[in-house]
Amino acid sequence: MRMADDIVDGTHTRANVNAVVAALDDMHARGVPVPSELAAAIPVVIARLMRSDSPRIQAAAVKLALAALRHNLERASTADRMARADTQPDGNSATQCPVKYIEGFGVDPFK
């Protein structure tokens, strides 16, 4: 696995992991999917880093795992919101419906 070998090079490993984490954050901000080669390399890199004796290297592995999970979660959440917005039967979403009555008020404050 060439990309995993490049990331876990033995000399600049933490800097390389930080660069991958920054790239994942940038891809998320732009809405870009992770390239398949990088997606395949991430679990391999995490496994290699977790076998290290250094707590700093293990922490870098955890940081990479969290960045990958955050990227996946945000993409899935965005896709879900878009799907729900596209399937509204009347074109109105819940955020566009005005509040008519708030429980606890004696009178309607919106009239």
CORVEN-V98609 format. One record per pair of residues at least 6 apart in sequence whose ideal C-beta (glycine too) atoms are under 6 Angstrom apart, sorted by the first residue. I is the first residue (numbers start at 0). J is the second residue. D is the distance in whole Angstrom. If there is no record, write none. Layout:
# CORVEN-V98609
i: (I & I)
j: (J & J)
d: (D & D)
This chain:
# CORVEN-V98609
i: (0 & 0 & 2 & 2 & 3 & 3 & 3 & 6 & 6 & 7 & 7 & 13 & 16 & 16 & 20 & 20 & 20 & 23 & 23 & 27 & 27 & 41 & 45 & 45 & 45 & 48 & 48 & 48 & 49 & 49 & 51 & 84)
j: (40 & 43 & 36 & 40 & 40 & 43 & 44 & 15 & 44 & 44 & 47 & 59 & 59 & 63 & 62 & 63 & 66 & 66 & 70 & 70 & 73 & 67 & 60 & 63 & 64 & 56 & 59 & 60 & 57 & 60 & 57 & 92)
d: (6 & 5 & 5 & 4 & 4 & 4 & 5 & 5 & 5 & 6 & 5 & 5 & 4 & 5 & 6 & 6 & 4 & 5 & 5 & 5 & 5 & 5 & 5 & 6 & 5 & 5 & 6 & 3 & 6 & 5 & 6 & 6)
